[in-house]
Amino acid sequence: MNRAKRVRIGVVGAGLIGQVEHIPNLRRLERLFEIVGIADASADMRRELESRGHTAFAGYEQLLEAGIDAILIAAPDQYHAEITLRALDRGVHVFCEKPLCFSVPQAEEIAAARDKAGRVVQVGYMKRYDPSYEKLLSLLPKDPSQLRMISVEVQDPDSWPFNQHQGDFVKTGDIPAEILADGCRRRDEQVARAVGRALTPSEMWGYTNSYCSSMIHDINVVHGVLEALGLETGAVVGAAFFAGGDGSHGCVRLTGCDAIWQLTHLFVHKVADYKERVTIYFNDCVYELTFPSPYLNHFPTKLTVSRSDAMCWQETVYRPSYEEPFIRELVGFWKSVIEGAPVRNTVEAAIKDLRLVTRLTESAIK
């Protein structure tokens, strides 16, 4: 077997998603990737990374000076656009965790910079690489006229029940106060530009966490389903932030059929269970994806298809494989960088997702 060409990659951010998924997965894929270094603002984390054999940097600029081919951005969301644009300006390929940024204009600026640089930008929507999601797309009917409703419901305790068993996960608390203040200022300014006014604390929490950190995954999944069916989103029927911003809701009409798409996300902080369901109701069939917590590995997404033959109800459960979407998306990134394969999770997809988030938020805060 010919030895694969390795991508020299740097990682920005060694928080939860970096430690639990991206860094160990890059190490598992050492045939494809060489981790040149990891940047993190925490001095304690840098010492921890060095104890694990990594080269650690205080800032992403040092990574860009280290001769990398690509950068994986797992920094706080308000820094995604800046780091992506700086990397593209240096001719570096980018894998950026979702959300790509907080506003459509920022994402459009990234698309223009990507085209100018001629580099790959892939967004970390790992659910597009989920084997059960791919199976769903293969089973959808060719005729969408019988679609009645799409429903998304997420019960989310946040990450605490699912990182306790991760023996290598280390949480630090030494980020300098000036960096934390800069992050809050950037977040507030970027979100205000996105939605047209400053948000209240509960609205800000709903926008940045419930919509952009969690629900945006499901928005991206459903947009992929709609693309497969040849449908588009229409008017926003209504939206709301509730439960102090721990909850977000939206309802959208679909064009091309007489159907709606409703979506609800709620942080339920003291219930150590996670439920995420995307249900697609046709007149003669119901498809449902049930996702595990994103921090659990080797828990396959369950795809259930229900239909009836007269009075005989039938339910089929699919489990295509135990492959990890987080690993598959990194392999996809490598293929785009090295082999020129099409990017599956594009900037354009992120723009569509952010445009809907913005419309929902405008409805929620009017």
C-alpha positions in Angstrom: 0.0 0.0 0.0 1.3 3.4 -0.9 1.9 5.7 2.0 -0.7 8.5 2.1 0.5 12.1 1.9 0.2 13.6 5.4 -1.4 17.0 6.0 0.6 19.1 8.5 -2.2 20.5 10.7 -2.4 22.8 13.6 -5.3 22.9 16.1 -6.6 26.1 17.7 -8.5 25.5 21.0 -8.1 22.5 23.4 -11.4 22.8 25.1 -14.1 20.1 25.3 -14.6 19.3 21.6 -10.8 19.6 20.9 -9.8 17.2 23.7 -12.7 14.7 23.4 -12.9 14.5 19.6 -10.6 16.4 17.3 -7.2 15.9 18.9 -7.5 12.2 19.6 -9.1 11.6 16.2 -6.2 13.4 14.4 -3.9 11.1 16.3 -5.9 8.0 15.3 -5.5 9.3 11.7 -1.8 9.7 12.0 -1.4 8.1 8.5 -3.2 11.2 7.1 -2.4 14.0 9.5 0.6 15.3 11.4 -0.2 17.5 14.4 2.3 20.3 14.2 1.1 22.1 17.3 -1.9 23.1 19.3 -2.7 26.7 20.4 -4.6 27.5 23.5 -4.9 30.6 25.7 -4.6 28.7 28.9 -1.1 28.3 30.3 -2.2 25.3 32.3 -3.6 23.6 29.2 -0.4 24.3 27.3 1.6 22.5 30.0 -0.9 19.6 29.9 -0.6 19.4 26.1 3.2 19.4 26.3 3.1 16.6 28.9 1.2 14.6 26.3 3.9 15.1 23.7 2.4 18.0 21.8 4.0 21.3 20.9 1.8 24.1 22.4 1.5 27.7 21.4 -0.2 30.6 23.1 -1.8 32.0 20.0 -2.8 30.8 16.5 -0.4 33.3 14.8 2.5 31.1 16.0 0.8 28.1 14.4 0.6 29.9 11.1 4.4 30.6 11.3 5.1 26.9 11.9 4.8 25.7 8.3 1.3 24.1 8.5 -0.8 23.0 5.5 -4.1 23.2 7.4 -5.7 24.5 10.5 -8.5 23.1 12.6 -10.4 25.8 14.5 -12.0 24.7 17.8 -11.6 28.1 19.4 -14.6 30.1 20.9 -17.1 30.9 18.1 -16.4 34.7 18.1 -12.9 34.0 16.9 -13.8 31.7 14.0 -14.1 34.3 11.3 -10.8 36.1 12.2 -8.7 32.9 12.4 -10.3 31.5 9.2 -9.6 34.8 7.2 -6.0 35.0 8.6 -5.3 31.4 7.7 -6.7 31.8 4.1 -4.6 34.9 3.7 -1.5 32.7 4.5 -2.6 30.1 2.0 -3.7 27.5 4.7 -6.6 25.2 4.3 -9.3 25.5 7.1 -11.5 23.1 9.0 -13.7 25.2 11.2 -16.0 24.0 13.9 -19.6 25.1 13.7 -20.8 27.8 13.7 -18.5 29.1 11.0 -19.2 32.6 12.3 -22.2 34.6 13.7 -23.5 36.4 10.7 -24.1 36.0 7.0 -21.9 38.9 5.9 -18.9 37.3 7.9 -19.6 34.0 6.1 -19.8 35.7 2.7 -16.4 37.4 3.4 -15.0 34.0 4.2 -16.3 32.5 0.9 -14.7 35.4 -1.1 -11.4 34.8 0.8 -11.6 31.1 0.1 -12.1 31.6 -3.6 -9.2 34.2 -3.7 -6.9 31.8 -1.9 -8.0 28.7 -3.8 -8.0 26.8 -0.5 -10.4 24.3 1.2 -12.8 25.5 3.9 -14.8 22.8 5.5 -17.3 23.4 8.4 -17.6 20.9 11.2 -21.1 19.6 10.6 -20.2 16.0 11.4 -23.8 14.9 11.1 -23.6 15.1 7.3 -21.0 12.3 7.7 -23.3 10.2 9.9 -23.9 6.8 8.2 -27.5 6.8 9.3 -28.0 10.3 7.8 -26.5 9.1 4.6 -28.9 6.0 4.7 -31.8 8.3 5.2 -31.0 10.3 2.1 -30.9 7.1 0.1 -34.4 6.1 1.3 -36.2 9.4 0.8 -39.0 9.3 -1.9 -38.4 11.0 -5.2 -41.7 12.8 -5.0 -41.9 15.3 -2.0 -45.5 16.2 -2.6 -46.7 13.9 0.3 -44.4 15.6 2.9 -46.5 16.9 5.8 -44.1 18.1 8.5 -40.5 18.0 9.7 -40.0 18.1 13.4 -36.8 18.7 15.4 -36.7 18.2 19.2 -33.6 18.4 21.3 -33.4 17.7 25.1 -29.9 18.8 26.1 -28.3 18.6 29.6 -25.1 20.1 28.1 -22.0 18.1 28.2 -21.5 17.2 31.9 -23.0 13.7 31.9 -20.9 12.7 28.8 -17.4 14.0 29.6 -17.1 12.6 33.1 -15.9 9.2 31.7 -13.4 10.9 29.3 -10.3 10.1 31.3 -8.0 12.5 29.3 -10.4 15.5 29.5 -8.9 18.3 31.6 -10.8 21.5 32.3 -8.7 24.6 33.1 -9.7 27.9 34.6 -6.8 30.3 34.1 -7.8 32.2 30.9 -6.7 35.8 31.5 -9.5 38.2 32.3 -8.6 40.5 29.5 -9.0 37.6 27.0 -12.4 36.7 28.4 -13.5 40.3 28.2 -12.3 40.6 24.7 -14.3 37.4 23.7 -17.5 38.8 25.2 -17.1 42.1 23.5 -16.4 40.4 20.1 -19.4 38.1 20.6 -21.8 41.0 21.5 -20.6 43.1 18.5 -20.8 40.3 16.0 -24.3 39.2 17.1 -25.6 42.7 17.2 -24.4 43.2 13.6 -26.1 39.9 12.6 -29.5 40.7 14.0 -29.7 44.5 13.9 -29.6 45.3 17.6 -28.0 44.5 20.9 -29.6 41.5 22.5 -30.6 41.0 26.1 -28.6 38.4 28.1 -31.3 35.7 27.6 -31.6 36.5 23.9 -27.8 36.4 23.6 -27.7 33.0 25.3 -30.5 31.7 23.0 -28.8 33.0 19.9 -25.2 31.9 20.6 -25.8 28.6 22.5 -29.3 27.2 21.7 -29.4 28.3 18.1 -25.8 28.6 16.9 -24.1 26.0 19.1 -26.7 23.2 19.2 -29.7 23.8 16.9 -27.5 24.8 13.9 -26.5 21.1 13.6 -30.2 20.1 13.1 -30.8 23.1 10.8 -27.9 21.8 8.6 -29.3 18.3 8.7 -32.7 19.4 7.6 -31.4 21.6 4.9 -29.6 18.6 3.5 -32.9 16.6 3.6 -34.7 19.5 1.8 -32.0 19.7 -0.8 -32.4 15.9 -1.5 -36.2 16.5 -1.8 -35.8 19.6 -4.0 -37.5 21.8 -1.5 -36.7 25.2 0.1 -37.6 27.1 3.3 -40.3 29.7 3.0 -41.8 32.2 5.5 -41.0 32.0 9.2 -44.3 31.3 10.9 -42.9 32.1 14.4 -40.0 31.8 16.7 -39.2 32.4 20.4 -36.5 32.2 23.0 -37.8 30.9 26.3 -36.7 29.5 29.7 -34.2 32.4 30.0 -32.6 31.6 26.7 -32.1 27.9 27.6 -34.8 27.2 25.0 -35.3 28.2 21.4 -38.1 27.5 19.0 -39.0 28.1 15.4 -41.5 27.2 12.8 -41.0 27.6 9.0 -43.2 27.0 6.0 -41.7 24.9 3.2 -42.0 25.8 -0.5 -42.9 23.2 -3.1 -45.3 21.4 -0.7 -47.9 22.1 1.9 -45.7 21.4 4.9 -44.0 23.1 7.9 -40.7 22.5 9.7 -40.8 23.1 13.5 -37.7 23.0 15.7 -37.2 23.2 19.4 -34.0 23.0 21.5 -34.0 23.1 25.3 -31.2 22.8 27.9 -32.5 20.6 30.7 -29.6 21.0 33.0 -30.3 18.6 35.7 -31.5 15.6 33.7 -28.5 13.4 32.7 -30.0 12.3 29.4 -29.8 13.6 25.9 -32.4 13.2 23.2 -32.2 14.6 19.7 -34.8 13.6 17.2 -35.4 14.7 13.6 -38.7 13.3 12.4 -39.9 13.6 8.8 -43.6 12.9 8.3 -44.9 11.9 4.9 -48.5 10.9 4.3 -47.6 7.2 4.0 -44.3 6.9 5.9 -42.4 8.4 8.8 -38.6 8.7 9.0 -36.9 9.4 12.3 -33.2 10.0 13.2 -32.4 9.7 16.9 -28.9 11.1 17.6 -26.8 10.3 20.6 -24.9 13.0 22.5 -22.1 14.3 20.3 -19.6 13.5 23.0 -20.3 9.8 23.0 -18.3 7.7 20.6 -19.5 4.4 19.0 -23.1 5.1 19.8 -24.7 4.8 16.4 -27.5 7.1 15.3 -30.8 5.2 15.1 -32.7 5.5 11.8 -36.3 4.3 12.1 -38.7 4.0 9.2 -42.4 3.4 9.9 -45.2 2.6 7.5 -48.4 0.6 7.2 -49.7 -2.0 4.8 -53.5 -1.5 5.4 -53.9 -2.2 9.1 -50.5 -3.9 9.4 -48.0 -1.4 10.9 -44.3 -2.0 10.2 -41.2 -0.5 11.7 -37.7 -0.9 10.3 -34.6 0.1 12.2 -31.4 0.7 10.3 -27.8 0.7 11.7 -25.5 1.1 8.7 -22.2 1.0 10.7 -20.3 2.0 13.8 -18.2 4.5 11.9 -17.6 7.7 13.7 -18.9 10.9 12.0 -16.2 13.0 13.7 -13.5 10.7 12.1 -15.2 10.5 8.7 -15.4 14.3 8.4 -11.6 14.6 9.0 -11.0 11.9 6.4 -13.3 13.9 4.1 -11.3 17.1 4.8 -8.0 15.2 4.0 -9.5 14.0 0.7 -10.5 17.6 -0.2 -7.1 18.9 0.6 -4.9 16.2 -0.9 -7.1 14.6 -3.7 -9.3 17.6 -4.6 -12.5 15.9 -3.6 -15.6 18.1 -3.4 -16.1 19.7 0.1 -19.3 18.2 1.7 -19.8 20.8 4.4 -19.3 24.1 2.5 -19.3 27.7 3.4 -22.4 28.1 1.2 -24.2 25.5 3.4 -23.2 27.5 6.5 -24.5 30.7 4.9 -27.9 29.1 4.3 -28.0 27.9 8.0 -27.0 31.3 9.3 -29.5 33.1 7.1 -32.3 30.9 8.7 -30.9 31.5 12.2 -31.0 35.2 11.6 -34.6 35.1 10.3 -35.7 33.1 13.2 -34.0 35.5 15.7 -35.5 38.5 14.0 -39.0 36.9 14.5 -38.2 36.0 18.1 -37.0 39.5 19.2 -39.4 41.7 17.2 
